[in-house]
């Protein structure tokens, strides 16, 4: 009868004992005292203190090296029961070393409102970590002989590989032929920039007051014409960067100054540092036509000696 009573009392005792320093009480429990290697267990810290005294709780749990913490500790749960506050926090652990392991350093430090500190401890907790090996397996299993694998490549693999190679070579040859034909049929379109400037003057941008777009397109037309007539790259370069190339293209210094003056003025309009009126805008359109006509004359004169040399 006494043996049955002792067994019943053992079931009533939780995994972990408590320590009380009135009016504070601290205990640590685990949800199970036996696990398999790698299985999680929850270590729960429980602290009770008076409702009117809310201390700062600093857990000082030092785990042996055989235990690993899974993730971050959960948020502490705090609730009031009968004038006392019950504080709980769970920590998930696991172990990968078999045998009976002990967590002995179970402390918590309380910092009271008055500045005093109280340290509470609980009794060590033993955890049994079992192996995943079946209990029925006691002997070491025999090593199996290596498995022989036939290294011969099937015929169908070779056939598929040959077909893929033929298709790849055919595609490369077809691409080369297509690129060659496309290059042979390339048509060079020569734009008449005089007509483009005249169309721009009649586009309605001046009447609408959209001088930004007007001067942007007018400047682009002049730059495109310079590239077309002199071979000087002018689109993606600043005005001062093309001066030397224009001189080498046999343009007069006066013509170059006129080109630079208009391009600088167009940049001021585009960057909102100068706002012309409609009269000025139309005059600048005529100026671009005159500049293009002058560039054409100077380039024609520069090309005449070459033509004479070829004739002679």
PyMOL commands that set and color helices and strands:
alter all, ss='L'
color gray80, all
select helices_A, chain A and resi 2-12+155-184+193-201+205-208+211-230+239-248+253-270+278-311
alter helices_A, ss='H'
color red, helices_A
select strands_A, chain A and resi 18-21+24-30+34-36+41-50+56-62+67-69+77-81+84-95+99-103+105-111+117-121+125-130
alter strands_A, ss='S'
color yellow, strands_A
deselect
rebuild
show_as cartoon
